[in-house]
Amino acid sequence: MSQTLPKLSHHLVDEAQYNLLRSVGYLTAAERRDIIDACEFGDIAHIKDKRKSGEPYITHPIAVAEILAGFRLDRDTIIAAILHDTVEDTEVSDEQIEQRYGKIVARLVDGVTKLKSSSHNKQQNKAATFHKILTATLADPRVLIIKLADRLHNMSTLDAVRPEKQRTTAQETLDFYVPFARLMGLNDIADYIEVLCYRNLDSDMYNKLSDKLLQHGLGRNFQREAIHRYLSIVLNNLGLNGLVKVLDNRVVIYRQFFRNRGEINALLRHYAFEIVLDNVEACDKLAYYLIKKYQIDDSHIADNIRRPLPGGNQSLTLIYERDNDVVKVTILTKQMQSAARLGVIGAEHASDVSQSVIQASLRNMKDLVDEDS
């Protein structure tokens, strides 16, 4: 970073600002100057606020902005993340934000701002706030993306709140934010949040499974490499140009363990792979080979290339058994891969079919919003 950063109110805030600026190198120098200005503005606005852990409050929104920078999001989204709690918790007004950073930033901040408490009960206030966030998301999906990054950071720093609050926040996140993240195709961020939900819902169970995963880590790695080698040989033999990637399927293992009280040792024998090929014909050729070889029945085949999932996710998924292991193979093209990771964030890179499904997902979301209102 060429520019010297201004000193803020606390060394932890300086550190947060430094980390954020290291993450936004993809933006222009003028945009980075605006981000430095927003850090200073937010620092002054939140000067009296502390997190439950005792840290200066502004470290949280700056960390949220850093998460979003990991997705290479634009200047407006990053600044809105830094200031996302100012209107709700400080004297700062919408007008001030608009004047200083523009209409879009003000609109994004307003989208994630909770409704002021009314005479309704807490549950009704919460429902009204959800409705507001979702309505704002329909106008600009970046609202939900900021809210999810906010949840991700909060869920990873819940240690300072009492256990009951940890559990209710985790349950609310699992029931509401995770499904909507998936509906919008934001699977990467949804995976991280979902695992954190389980950790905060029942830390004993979470630790039990985490310990088992560590204990069997070497054996699982060995087995993953063996399956990876085999799939690479299959591609070679079929004359296909592609890349086999081991997937981290911990989120599926945690989900099955928590929701279905799955048997740990059986779950540890589940492996997941992603194979990225040049085109749909190549995907079909590989799928046909594996289906025949392992006699995979229809219930273990999901053709979401022809029938994309909510959020526009396209792929061909096969599940089969090999030497007592359960192997899940997701076959897709490069274009489908970027849509599957980022959903609405990567919508402009998605295929036509995928884009139309993303639009349908937004409409479904609108119907859900309207039903709730």
C-alpha positions in Angstrom: 0.0 0.0 0.0 1.5 3.2 -1.1 -0.6 5.6 0.9 0.1 6.3 4.6 -3.0 5.4 6.6 -4.4 8.0 9.1 -4.2 7.0 12.8 -7.6 6.1 14.2 -9.0 5.9 17.7 -7.4 2.6 18.8 -4.6 0.3 17.7 -7.2 -2.4 17.0 -9.0 0.0 14.6 -5.7 0.8 12.9 -5.1 -2.9 12.4 -8.6 -3.5 11.0 -8.2 -0.6 8.6 -4.8 -1.8 7.5 -6.1 -5.4 6.9 -9.0 -4.0 4.9 -6.8 -1.8 2.7 -4.6 -4.8 2.0 -7.7 -6.6 0.7 -8.9 -3.8 -1.7 -5.9 -3.5 -4.0 -8.1 -4.3 -6.9 -9.9 -0.9 -6.6 -8.6 2.4 -8.0 -6.6 4.8 -5.9 -9.5 7.2 -5.7 -11.8 4.4 -4.5 -9.3 3.3 -1.9 -9.1 7.0 -0.6 -12.9 6.9 -0.2 -12.6 3.7 1.8 -10.0 5.3 4.1 -12.3 8.2 4.5 -15.2 5.9 5.4 -13.1 4.1 8.1 -12.3 7.5 9.7 -15.9 8.6 9.4 -17.2 5.4 10.9 -14.6 5.4 13.6 -15.7 8.9 14.8 -19.4 7.9 14.5 -19.0 4.8 16.6 -16.4 6.3 19.0 -18.5 5.5 22.2 -19.6 2.1 21.0 -17.9 -1.1 22.2 -18.5 -4.8 21.2 -19.4 -7.3 24.0 -15.7 -8.4 23.9 -14.7 -4.8 24.9 -13.1 -4.0 21.5 -14.0 -0.8 19.7 -17.3 -1.4 17.8 -16.0 -0.1 14.4 -13.6 -3.1 14.2 -16.7 -5.2 13.4 -18.0 -3.3 10.3 -14.5 -2.9 9.0 -14.0 -6.7 9.3 -17.4 -7.2 7.4 -16.0 -5.0 4.6 -12.8 -7.1 4.5 -14.9 -10.3 4.1 -16.7 -8.6 1.1 -13.4 -7.5 -0.3 -12.5 -11.2 -0.5 -15.3 -11.4 -3.2 -13.7 -8.4 -4.9 -16.9 -6.3 -4.5 -17.1 -2.7 -5.6 -16.4 0.5 -3.7 -20.1 1.2 -2.9 -20.6 -2.2 -1.2 -17.3 -1.9 0.8 -18.2 1.6 2.1 -21.8 0.5 2.9 -20.4 -2.4 4.9 -18.1 -0.1 6.9 -21.1 2.2 7.7 -23.8 -0.4 7.9 -24.6 0.2 11.5 -24.1 4.0 11.6 -27.7 5.0 10.9 -29.0 2.4 13.3 -26.7 3.0 16.2 -25.3 6.5 15.9 -26.3 10.1 15.2 -25.3 9.7 11.5 -28.3 10.3 9.1 -29.0 8.8 5.6 -28.6 12.3 4.2 -25.1 12.6 5.6 -24.1 9.3 4.0 -25.6 10.2 0.7 -23.9 13.6 0.6 -20.5 12.1 1.4 -20.5 8.8 -0.4 -23.4 8.9 -2.9 -27.0 7.7 -3.3 -26.1 4.0 -3.8 -24.1 3.7 -0.5 -27.0 5.4 1.3 -29.5 3.0 -0.2 -27.4 0.0 0.7 -27.0 1.2 4.3 -30.7 1.8 4.6 -31.4 -1.7 3.2 -29.5 -3.4 6.1 -30.7 -1.0 8.8 -33.1 -2.5 11.3 -36.5 -0.9 11.7 -36.7 1.3 14.8 -38.5 -0.6 17.6 -42.2 0.0 17.5 -45.0 -0.9 19.9 -45.0 -4.4 18.3 -43.5 -7.3 20.1 -39.9 -8.4 19.5 -40.9 -11.1 17.1 -43.0 -8.8 14.9 -40.2 -6.3 14.8 -37.8 -9.0 13.7 -40.2 -10.1 11.0 -40.7 -6.5 9.8 -36.9 -6.0 9.6 -36.5 -9.3 7.6 -39.2 -8.1 5.2 -37.4 -4.8 4.8 -34.0 -6.4 4.1 -35.5 -8.8 1.6 -37.5 -6.1 -0.2 -34.3 -4.0 -0.4 -32.4 -7.1 -1.7 -34.9 -7.4 -4.6 -33.9 -3.9 -5.7 -30.2 -4.6 -5.1 -28.8 -8.1 -4.2 -25.8 -6.4 -2.5 -28.0 -5.7 0.5 -28.3 -9.4 1.3 -24.6 -9.9 0.6 -23.7 -7.2 3.2 -26.1 -8.7 5.7 -24.6 -12.2 5.2 -21.0 -11.0 5.7 -22.3 -9.2 8.8 -23.8 -12.5 10.0 -20.6 -14.4 9.1 -18.5 -12.1 11.2 -21.0 -12.0 14.1 -21.3 -15.8 14.1 -17.5 -16.2 14.3 -17.2 -13.8 17.3 -20.2 -14.9 19.4 -18.0 -16.2 22.3 -18.5 -12.9 24.2 -22.3 -13.3 24.4 -24.2 -15.5 26.8 -24.8 -19.1 25.7 -28.6 -18.6 25.3 -28.1 -15.7 23.0 -25.5 -17.7 21.0 -28.1 -20.4 20.4 -31.0 -18.1 19.5 -28.8 -16.2 17.0 -27.5 -19.4 15.5 -31.0 -20.8 15.1 -32.3 -17.7 13.5 -29.4 -17.6 11.1 -29.8 -21.3 10.2 -33.6 -20.9 9.7 -33.6 -17.6 7.8 -30.2 -16.3 6.5 -28.7 -19.6 5.3 -31.8 -20.7 3.2 -31.9 -17.2 1.6 -28.2 -17.2 0.9 -28.7 -20.6 -0.9 -31.8 -19.3 -2.8 -29.6 -16.5 -4.1 -26.9 -19.0 -5.0 -24.4 -17.6 -2.5 -23.2 -21.1 -1.5 -19.6 -20.3 -0.4 -20.7 -17.8 2.2 -23.7 -20.0 3.2 -21.4 -22.9 3.9 -19.2 -20.9 6.3 -22.2 -19.5 8.1 -23.9 -22.9 8.4 -20.9 -24.5 10.0 -20.6 -21.6 12.5 -24.3 -22.0 13.3 -23.7 -25.6 14.4 -20.7 -24.5 16.5 -22.9 -22.0 18.3 -26.0 -24.3 18.6 -24.2 -27.1 20.5 -20.5 -26.6 21.0 -20.1 -30.1 22.6 -21.5 -31.9 19.6 -19.6 -29.6 17.3 -16.3 -30.3 19.1 -17.0 -34.1 19.2 -17.4 -34.1 15.4 -14.4 -31.7 14.9 -12.2 -33.9 17.0 -13.2 -37.0 15.0 -12.5 -35.1 11.7 -9.0 -34.2 13.1 -8.4 -37.7 14.4 -9.2 -39.3 11.0 -7.7 -36.4 9.0 -4.6 -38.3 7.7 -6.6 -41.3 6.6 -9.2 -39.2 4.9 -6.5 -37.3 3.1 -4.9 -40.5 1.9 -8.3 -41.8 0.7 -9.2 -38.5 -1.0 -5.9 -38.5 -2.9 -6.5 -42.1 -4.1 -10.0 -41.2 -5.4 -8.6 -38.0 -6.9 -5.9 -39.9 -8.8 -8.5 -42.4 -10.1 -10.8 -39.7 -11.4 -7.9 -37.9 -13.1 -7.0 -41.3 -14.9 -10.6 -41.6 -16.0 -10.5 -38.1 -17.6 -7.3 -39.0 -19.3 -8.7 -42.3 -20.7 -11.8 -40.6 -22.0 -9.7 -37.9 -23.7 -11.3 -35.1 -21.6 -9.5 -31.9 -20.7 -10.5 -31.1 -17.2 -9.6 -30.4 -13.6 -10.4 -32.7 -10.6 -10.7 -30.8 -7.3 -11.2 -32.2 -3.8 -14.1 -30.4 -2.2 -14.3 -29.6 1.5 -17.6 -31.4 2.4 -17.5 -30.7 6.1 -20.6 -28.6 5.9 -22.6 -31.6 4.6 -21.1 -33.9 7.3 -22.0 -31.3 10.1 -25.5 -30.9 8.6 -26.2 -34.7 8.5 -24.7 -35.2 12.0 -26.7 -32.3 13.6 -30.0 -32.7 11.7 -30.2 -36.5 11.3 -27.9 -37.5 14.2 -25.9 -39.3 11.5 -23.5 -42.0 12.6 -20.1 -40.3 12.8 -17.9 -43.2 11.5 -20.2 -43.6 8.4 -20.1 -39.8 7.7 -16.3 -39.8 7.8 -16.3 -42.1 4.8 -18.1 -39.5 2.6 -15.9 -37.7 0.0 -16.8 -34.9 -2.4 -15.1 -33.9 -5.7 -15.7 -31.3 -8.3 -14.7 -31.8 -12.0 -14.5 -28.8 -14.2 -14.7 -29.6 -17.9 -14.7 -27.5 -21.1 -18.3 -28.0 -22.2 -21.7 -29.7 -21.5 -20.9 -32.6 -23.9 -17.8 -33.4 -21.9 -19.8 -33.3 -18.7 -22.3 -35.8 -20.2 -19.6 -38.1 -21.5 -17.9 -38.4 -18.0 -21.3 -38.8 -16.3 -22.3 -41.6 -18.7 -19.1 -43.4 -18.0 -19.4 -43.2 -14.2 -23.1 -44.1 -14.2 -22.4 -47.3 -16.2 -19.3 -48.3 -14.2 -20.9 -47.9 -10.8 -24.5 -48.7 -11.9 -25.7 -45.4 -10.3 -29.5 -45.4 -10.1 -31.7 -42.4 -10.9 -32.1 -41.4 -7.2 -28.4 -40.7 -7.0 -28.2 -38.6 -10.2 -29.1 -34.9 -10.3 -29.0 -33.2 -13.7 -29.1 -29.6 -12.7 -27.4 -28.6 -16.0 -30.8 -28.9 -17.7 -32.7 -28.0 -14.5 -30.7 -25.4 -12.6 -31.1 -25.1 -8.9 -32.3 -21.9 -7.1 -29.7 -19.2 -7.5 -28.8 -20.4 -10.9 -26.6 -23.3 -9.9 -25.9 -25.7 -12.8 -24.1 -29.0 -12.5 -24.4 -32.8 -12.9 -24.1 -34.6 -9.5 -23.5 -38.3 -9.1 -23.3 -40.2 -5.8 -21.9 -43.7 -5.8 -20.2 -46.2 -3.4 -16.6 -47.4 -4.0 -14.9 -49.7 -1.5 -17.3 -48.7 1.4 -16.8 -45.0 0.7 -19.5 -42.7 -0.5 -18.2 -40.5 -3.3 -20.1 -37.4 -4.6 -18.9 -36.0 -7.9 -20.1 -32.7 -9.1 -19.4 -32.2 -12.9 -19.7 -28.7 -14.4 -18.1 -26.2 -16.7 -16.0 -23.2 -15.7 -18.8 -20.8 -16.3 -21.2 -22.9 -14.1 -18.5 -23.0 -11.4 -18.3 -19.3 -11.0 -22.1 -19.0 -10.8 -22.2 -21.8 -8.2 -19.7 -20.1 -6.0 -21.1 -16.5 -6.1 -24.7 -16.8 -7.3 -26.0 -13.2 -7.6 -22.6 -11.7 -7.1 -21.4 -13.5 -10.3 -24.6 -13.2 -12.2 -23.1 -11.3 -15.1 -20.7 -14.2 -15.7 -23.5 -16.9 -15.5 -25.0 -18.7 -18.5 -28.3 -17.6 -20.0 -30.1 -20.5 -18.3 -28.4 -19.7 -15.0 -29.3 -16.0 -15.3 -32.9 -16.8 -15.9 -33.0 -19.1 -12.8 -31.3 -16.3 -10.7 -34.1 -14.0 -11.9 -36.7 -16.7 -10.9 -35.0 -17.1 -7.5 -35.4 -13.3 -6.9 -39.1 -13.6 -7.9 -39.6 -16.6 -5.6 -38.0 -14.5 -2.9 -40.4 -11.6 -3.6 -43.4 -14.1 -3.3 -42.0 -15.2 0.1 -41.6 -11.6 1.2 -45.2 -10.8 0.1 -46.6 -13.8 1.8 -45.0 -12.8 5.1 -46.3 -9.3 4.9 
